[in-house]
Amino acid sequence: MNNFLNTVAISYVPLHEKAVEIAKEVGIVEVKRDNKKNSLLNASESIQKELDRGRLGFKRKYVRC
């Protein structure tokens, strides 16, 4: 879900503000894995980093499935 919020906020400009609001509401998400350390994901932080780089509206030319 965090990946989706990040992608929508950066790639789709009409829904940018809404995605940022939702990312702030969701907050930090903890991912628990079996044999590895848990990781913490923060979508609003990731979105802000991309905005600082000037990547708003960025779309990938090639997508892997």
N, CA, C and O atoms as CSV, one atom per row, in Angstrom:
chain,resi,resn,atom,element,x,y,z
A,1,MET,N,N,0.820,-1.183,0.000
A,1,MET,CA,C,0.000,0.000,0.000
A,1,MET,C,C,0.874,1.260,0.000
A,1,MET,O,O,0.550,2.241,-0.670
A,2,ASN,N,N,1.968,1.234,0.741
A,2,ASN,CA,C,2.864,2.388,0.761
A,2,ASN,C,C,3.451,2.661,-0.613
A,2,ASN,O,O,3.571,3.817,-1.019
A,3,ASN,N,N,3.817,1.604,-1.335
A,3,ASN,CA,C,4.347,1.774,-2.690
A,3,ASN,C,C,3.318,2.443,-3.590
A,3,ASN,O,O,3.655,3.327,-4.378
A,4,PHE,N,N,2.072,2.024,-3.472
A,4,PHE,CA,C,1.008,2.599,-4.292
A,4,PHE,C,C,0.834,4.084,-3.975
A,4,PHE,O,O,0.736,4.905,-4.887
A,5,LEU,N,N,0.795,4.428,-2.692
A,5,LEU,CA,C,0.657,5.837,-2.306
A,5,LEU,C,C,1.815,6.669,-2.840
A,5,LEU,O,O,1.619,7.774,-3.345
A,6,ASN,N,N,3.006,6.134,-2.727
A,6,ASN,CA,C,4.193,6.832,-3.215
A,6,ASN,C,C,4.105,7.049,-4.724
A,6,ASN,O,O,4.383,8.144,-5.213
A,7,THR,N,N,3.723,6.018,-5.452
A,7,THR,CA,C,3.634,6.106,-6.911
A,7,THR,C,C,2.567,7.098,-7.353
A,7,THR,O,O,2.805,7.903,-8.254
A,8,VAL,N,N,1.394,7.048,-6.727
A,8,VAL,CA,C,0.312,7.967,-7.092
A,8,VAL,C,C,0.713,9.409,-6.792
A,8,VAL,O,O,0.471,10.299,-7.606
A,9,ALA,N,N,1.315,9.643,-5.648
A,9,ALA,CA,C,1.684,11.006,-5.258
A,9,ALA,C,C,2.731,11.606,-6.192
A,9,ALA,O,O,2.714,12.811,-6.445
A,10,ILE,N,N,3.631,10.786,-6.702
A,10,ILE,CA,C,4.703,11.297,-7.556
A,10,ILE,C,C,4.299,11.314,-9.028
A,10,ILE,O,O,4.564,12.290,-9.730
A,11,SER,N,N,3.665,10.251,-9.498
A,11,SER,CA,C,3.431,10.093,-10.933
A,11,SER,C,C,2.136,10.715,-11.437
A,11,SER,O,O,2.068,11.121,-12.597
A,12,TYR,N,N,1.113,10.802,-10.602
A,12,TYR,CA,C,-0.192,11.269,-11.068
A,12,TYR,C,C,-0.531,12.584,-10.373
A,12,TYR,O,O,-1.041,12.589,-9.252
A,13,VAL,N,N,-0.249,13.684,-11.037
A,13,VAL,CA,C,-0.354,15.016,-10.445
A,13,VAL,C,C,-1.767,15.355,-9.945
A,13,VAL,O,O,-1.881,15.960,-8.878
A,14,PRO,N,N,-2.861,14.995,-10.663
A,14,PRO,CA,C,-4.191,15.357,-10.157
A,14,PRO,C,C,-4.526,14.773,-8.777
A,14,PRO,O,O,-5.321,15.364,-8.046
A,15,LEU,N,N,-3.950,13.647,-8.413
A,15,LEU,CA,C,-4.236,13.043,-7.109
A,15,LEU,C,C,-3.103,13.237,-6.103
A,15,LEU,O,O,-3.086,12.585,-5.059
A,16,HIS,N,N,-2.169,14.114,-6.404
A,16,HIS,CA,C,-1.005,14.308,-5.535
A,16,HIS,C,C,-1.408,14.725,-4.119
A,16,HIS,O,O,-0.984,14.102,-3.146
A,17,GLU,N,N,-2.215,15.766,-4.000
A,17,GLU,CA,C,-2.585,16.288,-2.675
A,17,GLU,C,C,-3.334,15.245,-1.848
A,17,GLU,O,O,-3.077,15.089,-0.655
A,18,LYS,N,N,-4.252,14.541,-2.482
A,18,LYS,CA,C,-5.028,13.510,-1.778
A,18,LYS,C,C,-4.114,12.381,-1.295
A,18,LYS,O,O,-4.265,11.900,-0.172
A,19,ALA,N,N,-3.173,11.962,-2.131
A,19,ALA,CA,C,-2.248,10.888,-1.755
A,19,ALA,C,C,-1.348,11.318,-0.604
A,19,ALA,O,O,-1.028,10.501,0.260
A,20,VAL,N,N,-0.935,12.575,-0.574
A,20,VAL,CA,C,-0.098,13.078,0.520
A,20,VAL,C,C,-0.887,13.072,1.829
A,20,VAL,O,O,-0.355,12.688,2.871
A,21,GLU,N,N,-2.152,13.495,1.781
A,21,GLU,CA,C,-3.002,13.479,2.977
A,21,GLU,C,C,-3.157,12.062,3.520
A,21,GLU,O,O,-3.026,11.830,4.722
A,22,ILE,N,N,-3.434,11.125,2.632
A,22,ILE,CA,C,-3.634,9.735,3.053
A,22,ILE,C,C,-2.339,9.152,3.603
A,22,ILE,O,O,-2.366,8.406,4.582
A,23,ALA,N,N,-1.215,9.479,2.993
A,23,ALA,CA,C,0.078,8.979,3.480
A,23,ALA,C,C,0.350,9.475,4.896
A,23,ALA,O,O,0.894,8.736,5.717
A,24,LYS,N,N,-0.023,10.719,5.191
A,24,LYS,CA,C,0.150,11.245,6.546
A,24,LYS,C,C,-0.767,10.531,7.531
A,24,LYS,O,O,-0.376,10.280,8.671
A,25,GLU,N,N,-1.992,10.201,7.099
A,25,GLU,CA,C,-2.928,9.476,7.966
A,25,GLU,C,C,-2.438,8.063,8.252
A,25,GLU,O,O,-2.547,7.583,9.380
A,26,VAL,N,N,-1.902,7.401,7.241
A,26,VAL,CA,C,-1.420,6.025,7.402
A,26,VAL,C,C,-0.220,5.998,8.339
A,26,VAL,O,O,-0.127,5.126,9.203
A,27,GLY,N,N,0.690,6.935,8.178
A,27,GLY,CA,C,1.858,7.015,9.053
A,27,GLY,C,C,2.897,5.955,8.735
A,27,GLY,O,O,3.070,5.561,7.582
A,28,ILE,N,N,3.585,5.498,9.772
A,28,ILE,CA,C,4.667,4.523,9.609
A,28,ILE,C,C,4.090,3.114,9.615
A,28,ILE,O,O,3.278,2.764,10.471
A,29,VAL,N,N,4.523,2.311,8.647
A,29,VAL,CA,C,4.073,0.920,8.525
A,29,VAL,C,C,5.259,0.010,8.809
A,29,VAL,O,O,6.342,0.201,8.256
A,30,GLU,N,N,5.051,-0.984,9.675
A,30,GLU,CA,C,6.110,-1.937,9.996
A,30,GLU,C,C,5.908,-3.202,9.174
A,30,GLU,O,O,4.830,-3.796,9.185
A,31,VAL,N,N,6.951,-3.607,8.463
A,31,VAL,CA,C,6.911,-4.821,7.655
A,31,VAL,C,C,7.672,-5.901,8.407
A,31,VAL,O,O,8.869,-5.770,8.664
A,32,LYS,N,N,6.965,-6.969,8.754
A,32,LYS,CA,C,7.591,-8.076,9.478
A,32,LYS,C,C,7.909,-9.187,8.498
A,32,LYS,O,O,7.049,-9.621,7.731
A,33,ARG,N,N,9.165,-9.650,8.528
A,33,ARG,CA,C,9.602,-10.739,7.660
A,33,ARG,C,C,10.088,-11.893,8.523
A,33,ARG,O,O,10.500,-11.689,9.665
A,34,ASP,N,N,10.039,-13.107,7.977
A,34,ASP,CA,C,10.370,-14.301,8.753
A,34,ASP,C,C,11.793,-14.302,9.288
A,34,ASP,O,O,11.990,-14.296,10.504
A,35,ASN,N,N,12.774,-14.308,8.422
A,35,ASN,CA,C,14.164,-14.483,8.840
A,35,ASN,C,C,15.004,-13.218,8.738
A,35,ASN,O,O,16.229,-13.281,8.847
A,36,LYS,N,N,14.371,-12.081,8.534
A,36,LYS,CA,C,15.106,-10.829,8.385
A,36,LYS,C,C,14.599,-9.811,9.397
A,36,LYS,O,O,13.593,-10.027,10.074
A,37,LYS,N,N,15.313,-8.705,9.484
A,37,LYS,CA,C,14.900,-7.644,10.392
A,37,LYS,C,C,13.607,-7.004,9.898
A,37,LYS,O,O,13.338,-6.964,8.698
A,38,ASN,N,N,12.818,-6.508,10.835
A,38,ASN,CA,C,11.626,-5.757,10.466
A,38,ASN,C,C,12.051,-4.417,9.877
A,38,ASN,O,O,13.082,-3.862,10.256
A,39,SER,N,N,11.252,-3.906,8.949
A,39,SER,CA,C,11.575,-2.602,8.377
A,39,SER,C,C,10.389,-1.665,8.559
A,39,SER,O,O,9.237,-2.098,8.590
A,40,LEU,N,N,10.685,-0.387,8.679
A,40,LEU,CA,C,9.665,0.636,8.850
A,40,LEU,C,C,9.577,1.461,7.574
A,40,LEU,O,O,10.586,1.971,7.085
A,41,LEU,N,N,8.365,1.592,7.037
A,41,LEU,CA,C,8.146,2.360,5.814
A,41,LEU,C,C,7.311,3.591,6.141
A,41,LEU,O,O,6.309,3.501,6.851
A,42,ASN,N,N,7.723,4.729,5.626
A,42,ASN,CA,C,6.988,5.966,5.833
A,42,ASN,C,C,6.766,6.612,4.468
A,42,ASN,O,O,7.685,7.194,3.893
A,43,ALA,N,N,5.543,6.506,3.956
A,43,ALA,CA,C,5.233,6.999,2.611
A,43,ALA,C,C,5.364,8.517,2.521
A,43,ALA,O,O,5.859,9.031,1.518
A,44,SER,N,N,4.932,9.239,3.546
A,44,SER,CA,C,4.991,10.700,3.464
A,44,SER,C,C,6.436,11.198,3.402
A,44,SER,O,O,6.716,12.191,2.729
A,45,GLU,N,N,7.351,10.525,4.091
A,45,GLU,CA,C,8.771,10.879,4.020
A,45,GLU,C,C,9.333,10.622,2.623
A,45,GLU,O,O,10.075,11.441,2.081
A,46,SER,N,N,8.971,9.478,2.049
A,46,SER,CA,C,9.444,9.127,0.705
A,46,SER,C,C,8.934,10.119,-0.333
A,46,SER,O,O,9.666,10.517,-1.239
A,47,ILE,N,N,7.681,10.509,-0.193
A,47,ILE,CA,C,7.089,11.472,-1.124
A,47,ILE,C,C,7.825,12.807,-1.021
A,47,ILE,O,O,8.132,13.426,-2.039
A,48,GLN,N,N,8.106,13.246,0.193
A,48,GLN,CA,C,8.802,14.519,0.390
A,48,GLN,C,C,10.198,14.493,-0.214
A,48,GLN,O,O,10.635,15.484,-0.800
A,49,LYS,N,N,10.905,13.375,-0.079
A,49,LYS,CA,C,12.243,13.248,-0.666
A,49,LYS,C,C,12.183,13.400,-2.181
A,49,LYS,O,O,13.017,14.081,-2.778
A,50,GLU,N,N,11.189,12.761,-2.801
A,50,GLU,CA,C,11.052,12.845,-4.257
A,50,GLU,C,C,10.680,14.264,-4.686
A,50,GLU,O,O,11.156,14.742,-5.715
A,51,LEU,N,N,9.837,14.937,-3.910
A,51,LEU,CA,C,9.478,16.319,-4.234
A,51,LEU,C,C,10.698,17.231,-4.156
A,51,LEU,O,O,10.862,18.128,-4.983
A,52,ASP,N,N,11.553,17.001,-3.160
A,52,ASP,CA,C,12.770,17.802,-3.031
A,52,ASP,C,C,13.688,17.612,-4.233
A,52,ASP,O,O,14.430,18.523,-4.602
A,53,ARG,N,N,13.637,16.438,-4.839
A,53,ARG,CA,C,14.441,16.162,-6.036
A,53,ARG,C,C,13.799,16.725,-7.302
A,53,ARG,O,O,14.426,16.737,-8.361
A,54,GLY,N,N,12.549,17.191,-7.200
A,54,GLY,CA,C,11.862,17.757,-8.352
A,54,GLY,C,C,11.295,16.708,-9.291
A,54,GLY,O,O,11.290,16.909,-10.506
A,55,ARG,N,N,10.821,15.600,-8.758
A,55,ARG,CA,C,10.347,14.500,-9.593
A,55,ARG,C,C,8.823,14.411,-9.673
A,55,ARG,O,O,8.302,13.374,-10.083
A,56,LEU,N,N,8.103,15.449,-9.302
A,56,LEU,CA,C,6.648,15.419,-9.382
A,56,LEU,C,C,6.226,15.299,-10.842
A,56,LEU,O,O,6.666,16.081,-11.684
A,57,GLY,N,N,5.385,14.332,-11.137
A,57,GLY,CA,C,4.941,14.086,-12.502
A,57,GLY,C,C,5.816,13.106,-13.249
A,57,GLY,O,O,5.588,12.857,-14.433
A,58,PHE,N,N,6.822,12.539,-12.579
A,58,PHE,CA,C,7.735,11.575,-13.199
A,58,PHE,C,C,7.003,10.276,-13.510
A,58,PHE,O,O,6.284,9.744,-12.665
A,59,LYS,N,N,7.188,9.773,-14.716
A,59,LYS,CA,C,6.601,8.487,-15.100
A,59,LYS,C,C,7.690,7.607,-15.682
A,59,LYS,O,O,8.564,8.074,-16.411
A,60,ARG,N,N,7.624,6.347,-15.354
A,60,ARG,CA,C,8.599,5.395,-15.883
A,60,ARG,C,C,8.271,5.074,-17.337
A,60,ARG,O,O,7.103,4.945,-17.703
A,61,LYS,N,N,9.304,4.947,-18.159
A,61,LYS,CA,C,9.091,4.574,-19.552
A,61,LYS,C,C,8.901,3.081,-19.688
A,61,LYS,O,O,8.137,2.622,-20.537
A,62,TYR,N,N,9.598,2.313,-18.849
A,62,TYR,CA,C,9.516,0.857,-18.917
A,62,TYR,C,C,9.088,0.321,-17.561
A,62,TYR,O,O,9.589,0.758,-16.525
A,63,VAL,N,N,8.163,-0.622,-17.573
A,63,VAL,CA,C,7.668,-1.211,-16.330
A,63,VAL,C,C,7.913,-2.704,-16.372
A,63,VAL,O,O,7.588,-3.361,-17.361
A,64,ARG,N,N,8.479,-3.242,-15.317
A,64,ARG,CA,C,8.668,-4.692,-15.221
A,64,ARG,C,C,7.473,-5.313,-14.539
A,64,ARG,O,O,6.927,-4.766,-13.580
A,65,CYS,N,N,7.075,-6.461,-15.046
A,65,CYS,CA,C,5.954,-7.178,-14.428
A,65,CYS,C,C,6.449,-8.402,-13.708
A,65,CYS,O,O,5.654,-9.137,-13.123
